């Protein structure tokens, strides 16, 4: 099989049958390597294994020298398709131009080592696959080298590898393709040597993304692009009130609508199936539905705020020994929507023998759970084909839309593509929770904290996620064991806290109360860190101000045992010119660790007419260990910063009568291009293993900006969004 045979692979979501047959035919002559999720088994895979041969294949070298890598993570714009492939190619010494990719099928071999299920989230892809992919690449290289050594009758350590060619000083030379079949007959080495970082030629370089050209020319298949023979289309309406359901409906007008095939009841709502999406939408508009609002019809944003305030009012009022001043402050954040550009959609085909799903998902495991529960089929009868994702941000960790599509397709007896409208997507999200936090901080004679007590009130981030995706963990008492981590990552020093409160305060106490609100909530880019990064760093600024000390110097005194925090602070101070902004400009600082990555940010602003904020620049210093691709890494941090800016400045979902009031981008404000400030990203040089990058740029932004607003105006912003506090955002045109 020539590399040209898979030239469109970067644009493909899964192996087509035709493409699979080509690969299967080539596997007997090429090198096909598979491994377990735990990397305790690496083996070559024989083509005679049949259809299962590619279910756990990670890497294929074909006879013409092309290298095909099965990407184990979902690509949603974050660049993982390129970054993970760079790791494999680096250890193989493969010619970058020979690399092709496809998205891995659902299989236990592709489970994320951090989560034990096949899922993409938590900024974990590069960090968790780093060692595994290095070993896979090194294994392939070693087998190809040994095959050449056997054929040439020379020692393996005398063979040089570069750009997919094997050479020996005696004049022998061969391509990877020439040695692929011979390599496939060898046993994989148990512990192949890995490259020293000093020998890297791809890692650390701004290699062009594999999907750039394809996306420019419209080749990648997103979920919304899926087309199957004899396919029908569906769209849905769910109860406007969370927890409600259909009380009754009159289907006559809908069924009389042109192209409409049927009406299907789904949990909490109804679907209309037709021969086009527009006709399904028109039929849905004609459907007369009566709703039972259920138990949440009286819930509102105002009620949530009142409940959280009442919870925080019960906070312990203990005095702090040695304190000369006590600060007592509350912060609040709003519900936020995900609003990915591609609304929720899923295509399903269900028969008595199989269920096939094509879906833009971050969570192949949960998608398979949905298909299995709806159809009752065995696990090996279910196929999940992952497409490109038009934005994820945590929303596509959920499987609600997969349940719906499978139910509809089963009822229709044909393949059905189900697509939500933008309004449905906005009003039936799993939102970033509404949260309120109270700090009681005692300051000693030197102005430093002698006591730091916190109480948080908000819905659980993870309790429902555990119930849905890991039922075998339901026995865990989430509220008592992981409450501090669940609700306030970065605020506590819990034994299960991966990003503990870093500041040197002896009397630290964190209390939490999970609020039983009726609004669905879920993972939202940076999850609980978007709360803790804001309120912790805003509160630290309040302490510095009360002590009459510079915010940067104040933090340094409390971080003497935290060298990587100090490293990003040193770098951001240098690059931002901390303490010396241009005349009329003001600076705000925040520093936070999340997903194994340290980030310090400085917002430099001016304020016009007392209320119009002009952001001149956001300067970021990032310690994420080794940077795989600087261009992708910079884009990730920049995107996370602007995501944080949008949420802090404008983002707010409001609830009235148990339903979301916003419906589209006309009333859910997003950041405009003309408002986006310059973002300067600087990386701390490091030889440490890489850590997460998709989310860590978000948490410090809100505090850096609100701290800058205080420096400019003397006004503290303790409730988000900022626009609700009398400020606007000036354009940077």
C-alpha positions as CSV (number, residue, x, y, z in Angstrom):
1,X,0.0,0.0,0.0
2,X,1.5,3.3,-1.0
3,X,1.4,6.3,1.3
4,X,-0.8,7.9,-1.3
5,X,-3.5,5.4,-0.4
6,X,-4.0,7.1,2.9
7,X,-3.3,10.6,1.8
8,X,-6.7,11.8,2.9
9,X,-6.3,10.1,6.3
10,X,-5.8,13.3,8.3
11,X,-9.3,14.4,7.2
12,X,-10.9,11.1,8.1
13,X,-12.6,10.3,11.3
14,X,-12.5,6.5,11.2
15,X,-11.5,3.7,8.9
16,X,-13.9,3.2,6.0
17,X,-14.6,-0.4,5.0
18,X,-12.7,0.2,1.7
19,X,-9.7,1.7,3.6
20,X,-9.8,-1.1,6.1
21,X,-9.6,-3.8,3.4
22,X,-6.6,-2.0,1.9
23,X,-4.9,-1.9,5.2
24,X,-5.7,-5.6,6.0
25,X,-4.2,-6.6,2.6
26,X,-1.1,-4.7,3.4
27,X,-0.7,-5.8,6.9
28,X,0.7,-9.2,5.9
29,X,3.5,-7.5,4.1
30,X,4.0,-4.6,6.5
31,X,4.7,-4.0,10.1
32,X,1.6,-3.6,12.3
33,X,2.0,-3.0,16.0
34,X,-0.6,-3.0,18.8
35,X,-0.4,-2.7,22.5
36,X,-2.5,-2.8,25.7
37,X,-3.6,0.4,27.4
38,X,-1.2,-0.2,30.2
39,X,1.7,-0.8,27.8
40,X,2.5,-4.1,29.5
41,X,2.0,-5.9,26.1
42,X,3.4,-4.8,22.8
43,X,3.1,-7.1,19.9
44,X,2.9,-7.4,16.1
45,X,-0.5,-8.1,14.8
46,X,-1.1,-10.7,12.0
47,X,-3.5,-9.8,9.2
48,X,-5.1,-13.3,9.5
49,X,-6.7,-12.1,12.7
50,X,-9.5,-10.8,10.5
51,X,-11.6,-7.7,11.2
52,X,-10.2,-7.5,14.7
53,X,-6.7,-6.8,13.5
54,X,-7.1,-3.1,13.5
55,X,-9.2,-2.8,16.7
56,X,-6.1,-2.4,18.8
57,X,-3.5,-1.4,16.2
58,X,-1.5,1.7,17.0
59,X,1.0,1.8,14.2
60,X,1.5,0.5,10.7
61,X,4.5,0.7,8.4
62,X,3.5,-0.3,4.9
63,X,5.8,-1.8,2.2
64,X,6.1,1.6,0.5
65,X,7.4,3.3,3.6
66,X,4.3,5.1,4.7
67,X,3.6,5.3,8.4
68,X,0.0,5.2,9.7
69,X,-0.6,6.2,13.3
70,X,-3.9,5.5,15.0
71,X,-4.5,8.6,17.1
72,X,-6.0,7.6,20.5
73,X,-7.4,11.0,21.5
74,X,-10.2,13.1,20.0
75,X,-9.2,16.1,17.9
76,X,-11.2,19.1,18.7
77,X,-8.9,21.8,17.5
78,X,-6.3,21.5,20.3
79,X,-3.7,19.9,18.0
80,X,-3.4,16.5,19.6
81,X,-3.5,14.8,16.3
82,X,-0.2,16.5,15.4
83,X,1.4,16.5,18.9
84,X,0.9,12.8,19.6
85,X,2.1,11.9,16.1
86,X,5.3,14.0,16.6
87,X,6.1,11.8,19.7
88,X,5.8,8.6,17.7
89,X,7.7,10.0,14.7
90,X,10.5,11.4,16.9
91,X,11.3,8.0,18.4
92,X,11.0,6.2,15.1
93,X,13.1,8.8,13.3
94,X,10.4,8.7,10.7
95,X,10.2,11.1,7.7
96,X,7.4,13.6,8.8
97,X,6.1,13.8,5.3
98,X,5.4,10.0,5.3
99,X,3.1,10.1,8.4
100,X,-0.6,9.7,8.0
101,X,-3.2,9.4,10.8
102,X,-6.6,8.0,11.5
103,X,-8.6,8.2,14.7
104,X,-8.4,5.1,16.7
105,X,-11.6,2.9,17.0
106,X,-13.2,2.3,20.4
107,X,-11.1,-0.4,22.1
108,X,-9.7,-1.0,25.5
109,X,-6.2,-0.7,24.1
110,X,-6.8,3.1,23.6
111,X,-8.0,3.8,27.1
112,X,-6.4,7.0,28.6
113,X,-3.9,5.8,31.2
114,X,-5.0,8.5,33.6
115,X,-8.7,7.7,33.5
116,X,-8.9,3.9,32.6
117,X,-11.5,4.6,29.9
118,X,-11.2,5.9,26.4
119,X,-11.7,9.6,26.9
120,X,-10.1,12.9,26.0
121,X,-10.2,15.6,28.7
122,X,-8.4,17.1,31.6
123,X,-5.6,18.4,29.4
124,X,-4.2,14.9,29.7
125,X,-3.5,13.6,26.2
126,X,0.1,14.5,25.7
127,X,1.0,14.1,29.4
128,X,-0.5,10.6,29.7
129,X,0.5,9.2,26.3
130,X,4.0,10.7,26.4
131,X,5.9,7.6,27.7
132,X,3.7,5.1,26.0
133,X,4.1,6.7,22.5
134,X,7.8,7.1,23.0
135,X,8.1,3.4,23.8
136,X,5.9,2.5,20.8
137,X,8.0,4.6,18.4
138,X,11.2,3.2,19.8
139,X,9.9,-0.3,19.5
140,X,9.1,0.1,15.9
141,X,12.5,1.7,15.2
142,X,14.3,-1.1,17.0
143,X,12.5,-3.8,15.1
144,X,13.2,-2.1,11.7
145,X,16.9,-1.7,12.7
146,X,17.1,-5.3,13.8
147,X,15.5,-6.5,10.6
148,X,18.2,-4.6,8.6
149,X,21.0,-5.9,10.8
150,X,19.8,-9.4,10.2
151,X,19.7,-9.0,6.5
152,X,23.0,-7.1,6.2
153,X,24.7,-9.3,8.8
154,X,26.0,-6.3,10.7
155,X,25.6,-5.2,14.4
156,X,22.4,-3.3,15.0
157,X,24.2,-0.5,16.8
158,X,26.1,0.3,13.6
159,X,22.9,1.2,11.7
160,X,21.9,4.8,11.5
161,X,18.3,5.9,11.1
162,X,17.1,9.2,9.7
163,X,13.9,10.3,7.8
164,X,12.6,6.7,7.5
165,X,15.9,5.4,6.1
166,X,18.3,2.9,7.5
167,X,22.0,3.2,6.5
168,X,25.2,1.4,7.3
169,X,28.7,2.7,6.8
170,X,29.4,-0.2,4.6
171,X,27.1,1.3,2.0
172,X,23.9,-0.6,2.7
173,X,20.7,1.5,2.7
174,X,17.0,0.7,2.9
175,X,13.7,2.4,3.6
176,X,11.3,1.5,6.4
177,X,9.1,-0.1,3.8
178,X,11.9,-2.3,2.6
179,X,12.3,-3.8,6.1
180,X,8.7,-3.7,7.3
181,X,7.8,-7.3,6.4
182,X,11.0,-8.7,7.9
183,X,10.5,-6.6,11.1
184,X,7.0,-8.0,11.5
185,X,8.5,-11.5,11.9
186,X,10.6,-10.4,14.9
187,X,9.6,-10.3,18.6
188,X,9.3,-6.7,19.9
189,X,12.1,-5.7,22.3
190,X,10.9,-5.4,25.9
191,X,12.8,-2.3,26.7
192,X,13.9,-0.3,23.6
193,X,16.2,2.6,24.3
194,X,14.6,6.1,24.2
195,X,16.2,9.1,22.7
196,X,18.0,11.7,24.8
197,X,16.2,15.1,24.6
198,X,19.4,16.6,23.1
199,X,18.8,14.3,20.1
200,X,15.3,15.4,19.4
201,X,14.7,16.8,15.9
202,X,10.9,17.2,15.9
203,X,10.0,17.7,19.5
204,X,10.4,21.3,20.4
205,X,10.0,22.5,16.9
206,X,6.9,24.4,15.5
207,X,6.1,21.6,13.0
208,X,3.1,22.4,10.8
209,X,-0.1,20.8,11.9
210,X,-1.2,17.7,10.0
211,X,-4.7,19.0,9.7
212,X,-4.1,22.6,8.6
213,X,-4.2,22.1,4.8
214,X,-7.1,19.7,5.1
215,X,-9.2,22.1,7.2
216,X,-8.5,25.0,4.8
217,X,-9.8,22.9,1.9
218,X,-12.8,21.5,3.8
219,X,-11.7,17.9,3.9
220,X,-12.1,16.8,7.6
221,X,-15.3,15.0,8.4
222,X,-17.0,16.5,11.5
223,X,-20.0,14.8,13.1
224,X,-22.3,17.3,11.3
225,X,-20.8,16.2,7.9
226,X,-21.6,12.5,8.3
227,X,-23.6,11.1,5.4
228,X,-24.7,7.5,5.0
229,X,-26.7,5.7,2.3
230,X,-30.5,5.9,2.9
231,X,-29.9,8.2,5.9
232,X,-32.7,10.1,7.5
233,X,-32.5,13.3,9.7
234,X,-33.8,14.2,13.0
235,X,-33.9,17.1,15.4
236,X,-35.3,17.3,18.9
237,X,-37.1,19.4,21.5
238,X,-36.5,18.8,25.2
239,X,-38.6,20.1,28.1
240,X,-37.8,23.8,28.5
241,X,-37.7,23.3,32.3
242,X,-34.9,21.1,33.5
243,X,-36.3,17.8,34.8
244,X,-39.6,18.1,32.9
245,X,-41.1,15.8,30.4
246,X,-43.7,15.4,27.7
247,X,-47.2,15.5,29.2
248,X,-48.9,14.9,25.8
249,X,-48.7,15.8,22.2
250,X,-50.7,16.0,19.0
251,X,-48.6,14.6,16.1
252,X,-51.1,15.3,13.2
253,X,-49.7,18.6,11.9
254,X,-46.1,17.4,12.2
255,X,-46.8,14.1,10.4
256,X,-48.6,16.1,7.7
257,X,-45.5,18.2,7.2
258,X,-43.6,17.5,3.9
259,X,-40.9,14.9,4.3
260,X,-41.6,14.0,7.9
261,X,-41.4,10.2,8.5
262,X,-42.3,9.8,12.2
263,X,-42.3,11.3,15.7
264,X,-40.2,9.6,18.3
265,X,-40.5,10.0,22.1
266,X,-37.1,10.4,23.8
267,X,-36.4,10.9,27.5
268,X,-37.5,14.4,28.5
269,X,-38.5,15.3,25.0
270,X,-39.4,14.4,21.5
271,X,-37.8,14.0,18.1
272,X,-39.1,14.5,14.5
273,X,-37.5,12.3,11.8
274,X,-37.6,13.5,8.1
275,X,-35.8,13.2,4.8
276,X,-33.8,16.4,5.5
277,X,-32.8,18.4,8.6
278,X,-34.8,21.4,7.5
279,X,-38.0,19.3,7.0
280,X,-37.4,17.7,10.4
281,X,-37.1,21.2,12.0
282,X,-40.2,22.4,10.2
283,X,-42.1,19.3,11.4
284,X,-40.9,19.9,14.9
285,X,-42.2,23.4,14.8
286,X,-45.6,22.1,13.7
287,X,-45.7,19.5,16.6
288,X,-48.1,20.4,19.4
289,X,-46.4,19.4,22.6
290,X,-47.7,19.9,26.2
291,X,-45.0,19.8,28.8
292,X,-45.0,18.7,32.4
293,X,-42.5,21.1,34.1
294,X,-41.6,18.7,36.9
295,X,-40.0,19.6,40.2
296,X,-37.7,22.5,39.1
297,X,-40.2,25.0,37.7
298,X,-39.7,27.5,40.5
299,X,-35.9,27.6,40.5
300,X,-34.1,30.7,39.5
301,X,-30.7,32.3,39.5
302,X,-31.8,34.6,42.3
303,X,-32.9,31.6,44.4
304,X,-29.5,29.9,43.8
305,X,-27.7,33.0,45.0
306,X,-29.8,33.3,48.1
307,X,-29.2,29.6,48.9
308,X,-25.5,29.9,48.5
309,X,-25.4,33.1,50.7
310,X,-27.4,31.2,53.4
311,X,-24.9,28.4,53.3
312,X,-21.9,30.7,53.6
313,X,-23.5,32.6,56.5
314,X,-23.1,29.4,58.5
315,X,-19.3,29.5,58.1
316,X,-17.3,29.1,61.3
317,X,-16.4,32.4,62.9
318,X,-13.3,31.3,64.8
319,X,-10.7,33.9,65.7
320,X,-7.2,33.7,64.3
321,X,-4.3,33.6,66.8
322,X,-1.9,36.4,66.2
323,X,-4.1,38.2,63.7
324,X,-4.2,42.0,63.8
325,X,-6.7,42.2,61.0
326,X,-9.3,39.8,59.6
327,X,-10.6,40.0,56.0
328,X,-14.1,38.5,55.4
329,X,-14.9,38.5,51.7
330,X,-17.2,36.6,49.3
331,X,-16.8,35.9,45.6
332,X,-19.3,34.5,43.1
333,X,-19.1,33.1,39.6
334,X,-22.0,32.6,37.1
335,X,-23.3,29.7,35.1
336,X,-21.4,29.4,31.8
337,X,-22.4,27.6,28.6
338,X,-19.9,25.7,26.4
339,X,-21.3,27.0,23.0
340,X,-19.1,24.9,20.7
341,X,-19.4,26.0,17.1
342,X,-20.7,22.6,16.1
343,X,-24.0,21.9,18.0
344,X,-24.6,18.5,19.5
345,X,-25.1,15.8,16.9
346,X,-24.8,12.1,16.4
347,X,-25.4,9.6,13.6
348,X,-26.5,6.1,14.4
349,X,-27.5,2.9,12.6
350,X,-29.1,0.2,14.6
351,X,-30.1,-3.4,13.6
352,X,-30.7,-6.6,15.4
353,X,-27.0,-7.4,15.0
354,X,-25.1,-4.2,15.4
355,X,-25.2,-0.6,16.5
356,X,-22.8,1.8,14.6
357,X,-22.4,5.4,15.8
358,X,-20.6,8.3,14.2
359,X,-20.1,11.0,16.7
360,X,-18.0,14.0,17.6
361,X,-17.2,12.8,21.2
362,X,-14.6,13.3,23.8
363,X,-15.8,10.1,25.5
364,X,-15.9,7.0,23.5
365,X,-16.5,4.9,26.6
366,X,-19.7,6.9,27.5
367,X,-20.9,6.7,23.9
368,X,-20.6,2.9,24.0
369,X,-22.4,2.8,27.3
370,X,-25.3,4.8,25.8
371,X,-25.5,2.5,22.8
372,X,-25.4,-0.6,24.9
373,X,-28.0,0.5,27.3
374,X,-30.5,1.5,24.6
375,X,-30.0,-1.5,22.3
376,X,-29.2,-4.3,24.8
377,X,-26.5,-5.5,22.3
378,X,-23.2,-7.0,23.4
379,X,-20.2,-4.8,23.6
380,X,-18.5,-6.4,20.5
381,X,-21.6,-5.5,18.4
382,X,-21.2,-1.8,19.1
383,X,-18.9,0.4,17.0
384,X,-18.1,4.0,17.9
385,X,-16.5,6.0,15.0
386,X,-15.0,9.3,16.3
387,X,-15.2,12.2,13.9
388,X,-13.5,15.6,14.2
389,X,-15.0,17.7,16.9
390,X,-16.2,21.3,16.2
391,X,-15.2,22.3,19.7
392,X,-15.5,20.3,22.8
393,X,-14.5,22.3,26.0
394,X,-15.9,19.4,28.2
395,X,-19.4,19.4,26.7
396,X,-18.7,16.4,24.6
397,X,-17.7,14.3,27.6
398,X,-21.4,13.8,28.0
399,X,-23.4,11.1,26.2
400,X,-27.0,12.5,26.3
401,X,-27.0,13.2,22.6
402,X,-25.7,9.7,21.8
403,X,-28.6,8.1,23.8
404,X,-31.0,10.2,21.8
405,X,-29.6,9.4,18.4
406,X,-29.5,5.6,19.1
407,X,-33.1,5.7,20.4
408,X,-34.3,7.5,17.3
409,X,-32.3,5.3,14.9
410,X,-33.6,2.2,16.5
411,X,-37.2,3.4,16.1
412,X,-36.6,4.5,12.5
413,X,-35.0,1.3,11.4
414,X,-32.6,3.3,9.2
415,X,-29.4,5.3,9.7
416,X,-30.4,8.7,11.3
417,X,-28.4,11.8,11.8
418,X,-29.7,13.7,14.7
419,X,-28.7,17.4,14.9
420,X,-29.6,19.9,17.7
421,X,-30.5,23.5,16.8
422,X,-28.3,26.3,18.4
423,X,-31.2,27.1,20.7
424,X,-31.4,23.5,21.9
425,X,-27.7,23.5,22.4
426,X,-27.6,26.7,24.4
427,X,-30.6,25.8,26.6
428,X,-29.8,22.2,27.4
429,X,-26.1,22.3,28.2
430,X,-24.3,20.8,31.1
431,X,-23.2,24.2,32.4
432,X,-20.2,25.4,34.4
433,X,-21.8,25.6,37.9
434,X,-22.8,28.8,39.6
435,X,-20.5,29.1,42.7
436,X,-20.0,31.3,45.7
437,X,-17.0,31.3,48.0
438,X,-16.3,33.0,51.4
439,X,-12.8,33.7,52.7
440,X,-11.9,34.6,56.2
441,X,-8.2,35.5,56.4
442,X,-6.3,36.7,59.4
443,X,-3.3,38.9,58.8
444,X,-0.4,39.0,61.2
445,X,1.7,42.0,62.2
446,X,3.9,41.5,59.1
447,X,0.8,41.5,56.9
448,X,1.1,37.9,56.0
449,X,-1.8,35.4,56.5
450,X,-1.7,33.5,59.9
451,X,-5.1,31.9,59.1
452,X,-6.9,31.2,55.8
453,X,-10.4,29.7,56.1
454,X,-12.6,29.0,53.1
455,X,-16.1,27.8,52.5
456,X,-17.5,27.0,49.1
457,X,-21.1,26.5,48.1
458,X,-21.9,25.1,44.6
459,X,-23.2,22.0,42.8
460,X,-20.9,19.0,42.4
461,X,-18.6,19.0,39.4
462,X,-18.1,15.2,39.3
463,X,-20.8,13.3,41.3
464,X,-23.1,12.9,38.3
465,X,-20.1,12.2,36.0
466,X,-18.9,9.4,38.2
467,X,-22.4,8.0,38.3
468,X,-22.7,8.1,34.5
469,X,-19.3,7.0,33.4
470,X,-17.8,5.0,36.3
471,X,-20.7,3.3,38.1
472,X,-18.1,0.9,39.6
473,X,-17.0,3.9,41.7
474,X,-20.5,4.7,43.0
475,X,-19.5,3.3,46.4
476,X,-17.1,6.3,46.9
477,X,-18.6,8.9,49.3
478,X,-17.9,11.8,46.9
479,X,-19.1,14.5,49.2
480,X,-16.9,13.6,52.1
481,X,-13.8,12.3,50.4
482,X,-13.3,14.4,47.3
483,X,-15.4,17.4,48.3
484,X,-12.5,19.8,48.6
485,X,-11.0,18.6,45.3
486,X,-14.3,18.4,43.5
487,X,-15.3,22.0,44.4
488,X,-12.1,23.9,45.0
489,X,-9.0,22.5,43.2
490,X,-6.1,24.7,44.2
491,X,-7.7,25.8,47.5
492,X,-7.1,22.8,49.7
493,X,-4.3,20.5,50.7
494,X,-6.4,17.3,50.6
495,X,-4.6,14.0,50.3
496,X,-6.1,13.5,46.9
497,X,-5.5,17.1,45.7
498,X,-3.2,17.1,42.7
499,X,-2.9,20.9,42.6
500,X,-2.7,21.8,46.4
501,X,-3.0,25.3,47.8
502,X,0.6,26.6,47.4
503,X,0.9,29.5,49.8
504,X,2.7,29.0,53.1
505,X,-0.2,29.4,55.6
506,X,-0.3,27.0,58.6
507,X,-3.9,27.5,59.6
508,X,-5.6,26.4,56.4
509,X,-9.2,25.2,56.5
510,X,-11.6,24.4,53.6
511,X,-15.2,23.5,54.0
512,X,-17.7,22.7,51.2
513,X,-21.4,22.3,50.7
514,X,-22.7,20.7,47.6
515,X,-25.9,22.6,46.6
516,X,-28.8,20.6,45.1
517,X,-29.7,22.8,42.2
518,X,-31.8,21.5,39.3
519,X,-29.6,22.8,36.5
520,X,-27.4,20.2,34.8
521,X,-23.7,20.9,35.2
522,X,-20.6,19.3,33.9
523,X,-17.0,19.8,32.9
524,X,-16.3,23.2,31.4
525,X,-12.8,24.2,30.2
526,X,-10.6,24.1,33.3
527,X,-13.5,22.8,35.4
528,X,-13.3,23.9,39.0
529,X,-10.0,25.7,38.4
530,X,-11.9,28.5,36.7
531,X,-13.4,29.3,40.1
532,X,-10.4,28.6,42.4
533,X,-7.9,30.4,40.1
534,X,-10.1,33.5,40.2
535,X,-11.1,33.7,43.8
536,X,-7.8,32.5,45.4
537,X,-5.7,35.0,43.4
538,X,-8.2,37.9,43.8
539,X,-8.2,37.2,47.6
540,X,-4.4,37.1,47.7
541,X,-4.4,40.5,46.0
542,X,-6.8,41.8,48.7
543,X,-4.4,40.6,51.4
544,X,-1.4,42.3,49.7
545,X,-3.4,45.5,49.4
546,X,-4.4,45.3,53.1
547,X,-0.8,44.8,54.0
548,X,0.3,47.7,51.9
549,X,2.7,45.4,49.9
550,X,3.4,44.8,46.2
551,X,1.3,41.9,45.0
552,X,4.2,40.2,43.3
553,X,6.6,40.6,46.3
554,X,3.8,39.5,48.7
555,X,3.2,36.2,46.8
556,X,7.0,35.5,46.7
557,X,7.2,35.6,50.5
558,X,4.5,32.9,50.6
559,X,6.0,30.7,47.8
560,X,9.6,30.3,48.9
561,X,9.2,26.5,48.9
562,X,7.6,26.4,45.4
563,X,10.3,26.8,42.8
564,X,8.1,26.3,39.8
565,X,5.6,28.9,41.0
566,X,8.6,31.3,41.4
567,X,9.9,30.4,38.0
568,X,6.8,31.5,36.2
569,X,6.5,34.6,38.3
570,X,10.1,35.6,37.5
571,X,9.5,35.1,33.8
572,X,6.2,37.0,33.7
573,X,7.6,39.9,35.8
574,X,10.5,40.2,33.3
575,X,8.4,40.0,30.2
576,X,5.5,42.2,31.5
577,X,7.9,44.8,33.0
578,X,6.1,44.3,36.3
579,X,5.8,47.5,38.4
580,X,6.7,49.7,35.4
581,X,3.7,49.9,33.1
582,X,3.5,52.8,30.6
583,X,1.9,56.0,31.9
584,X,-1.9,55.6,32.3
585,X,-1.7,51.8,32.3
586,X,-2.2,49.4,35.3
587,X,-1.2,45.8,35.9
588,X,-2.9,42.9,37.6
589,X,-1.2,39.5,38.5
590,X,-2.4,36.0,39.1
591,X,-0.6,32.7,39.3
592,X,-2.2,29.2,39.4
593,X,-1.3,25.6,38.8
594,X,-3.8,23.3,37.1
595,X,-3.5,20.0,35.2
596,X,0.2,19.8,36.2
597,X,1.1,23.1,34.6
598,X,2.1,26.4,36.3
599,X,0.9,29.7,34.7
600,X,1.4,33.3,35.8
601,X,-0.4,36.0,33.9
602,X,-0.3,39.8,34.0
603,X,-3.1,41.9,32.5
604,X,-2.1,45.4,31.4
605,X,-5.1,47.7,31.0
606,X,-6.3,51.3,31.0
607,X,-9.8,52.5,31.8
608,X,-11.5,55.1,29.7
609,X,-14.4,57.3,30.9
610,X,-14.3,55.5,34.2
611,X,-15.8,52.3,32.9
612,X,-14.5,51.2,29.5
613,X,-11.6,48.7,30.0
614,X,-9.0,48.6,27.3
615,X,-6.8,45.5,27.6
616,X,-3.4,46.4,26.0
617,X,-1.9,43.0,26.5
618,X,-2.0,39.8,28.5
619,X,1.4,38.4,29.3
620,X,1.7,34.7,30.2
621,X,4.5,32.7,31.6
622,X,4.0,28.9,31.4
623,X,5.8,25.9,32.9
624,X,4.4,22.9,31.2
625,X,7.6,20.8,31.2
626,X,8.9,20.0,27.8
627,X,7.1,21.7,25.0
628,X,6.2,19.3,22.1
629,X,5.2,21.9,19.5
630,X,5.8,25.5,20.4
631,X,3.3,26.8,17.8
632,X,0.5,24.6,19.0
633,X,1.4,25.2,22.6
634,X,1.2,29.0,22.1
635,X,-2.1,28.7,20.3
636,X,-3.5,26.5,23.2
637,X,-2.5,29.1,25.9
638,X,-3.8,32.0,23.8
639,X,-7.1,30.3,23.2
640,X,-7.4,29.4,26.9
641,X,-6.7,33.0,27.9
642,X,-9.3,34.4,25.5
643,X,-11.8,31.8,26.7
644,X,-11.2,32.9,30.3
645,X,-11.6,36.6,29.2
646,X,-14.9,35.9,27.6
647,X,-16.3,34.1,30.6
648,X,-15.0,36.7,33.1
649,X,-16.1,39.7,31.1
650,X,-19.5,38.6,29.6
651,X,-20.4,35.0,30.3
652,X,-23.6,34.4,32.2
653,X,-26.5,31.9,31.8
654,X,-29.5,32.9,33.9
655,X,-32.3,30.7,35.1
656,X,-36.0,31.8,35.6
657,X,-38.9,29.4,36.1
658,X,-36.5,26.5,36.0
659,X,-35.3,27.2,32.4
660,X,-32.4,28.9,30.7
661,X,-33.3,32.5,29.6
662,X,-30.6,32.7,26.9
663,X,-31.1,31.0,23.5
664,X,-28.4,32.1,21.0
665,X,-25.5,34.4,20.5
666,X,-27.7,37.5,20.4
667,X,-28.3,37.1,24.2
668,X,-25.3,35.1,25.3
669,X,-22.4,37.5,24.7
670,X,-19.2,36.2,23.3
671,X,-15.8,37.9,22.8
672,X,-15.5,39.7,19.4
673,X,-12.3,39.6,17.4
674,X,-12.0,43.4,17.7
675,X,-12.0,43.0,21.5
676,X,-9.4,40.3,21.7
677,X,-6.2,41.7,23.2
678,X,-2.7,40.7,22.2
679,X,-1.6,37.6,24.2
680,X,2.1,37.1,24.8
681,X,3.1,33.6,25.7
682,X,6.5,32.6,27.2
683,X,7.6,29.1,28.2
684,X,9.9,28.3,31.0
685,X,12.7,26.1,29.5
686,X,12.4,22.6,31.0
687,X,13.5,19.0,30.7
688,X,10.6,17.7,32.7
689,X,7.9,15.5,31.1
690,X,5.2,17.5,29.4
691,X,2.0,18.4,31.2
692,X,-1.4,19.8,30.2
693,X,-1.9,22.8,28.0
694,X,-5.5,23.0,26.8
695,X,-6.9,24.5,30.0
696,X,-4.2,26.0,32.4
697,X,-4.3,29.4,30.6
698,X,-7.9,30.0,31.7
699,X,-7.9,30.0,35.5
700,X,-5.6,33.0,36.2
701,X,-7.2,35.3,33.7
702,X,-10.2,36.5,35.7
703,X,-8.1,37.4,38.7
704,X,-5.3,39.0,36.7
705,X,-8.0,41.2,35.0
706,X,-10.0,42.1,38.1
707,X,-6.8,42.8,40.0
708,X,-5.8,45.2,37.2
709,X,-9.2,46.9,37.4
710,X,-8.7,47.4,41.1
711,X,-5.2,48.9,40.5
712,X,-6.8,51.3,37.9
713,X,-10.0,52.2,39.7
714,X,-9.9,51.1,43.3
715,X,-13.0,48.9,42.8
716,X,-12.9,45.2,43.6
717,X,-14.8,42.9,41.3
718,X,-16.1,40.1,43.5
719,X,-18.9,38.8,41.3
720,X,-18.6,37.8,37.6
721,X,-19.3,38.7,34.9
722,X,-17.5,42.0,35.0
723,X,-20.1,43.7,32.7
724,X,-22.6,43.4,35.6
725,X,-20.4,45.6,37.7
726,X,-20.7,48.7,35.5
727,X,-17.7,48.0,33.1
728,X,-17.5,47.4,29.4
729,X,-14.7,46.2,27.1
730,X,-13.2,48.6,24.6
731,X,-12.2,47.4,21.2
732,X,-8.6,47.1,20.2
733,X,-9.2,48.1,16.6
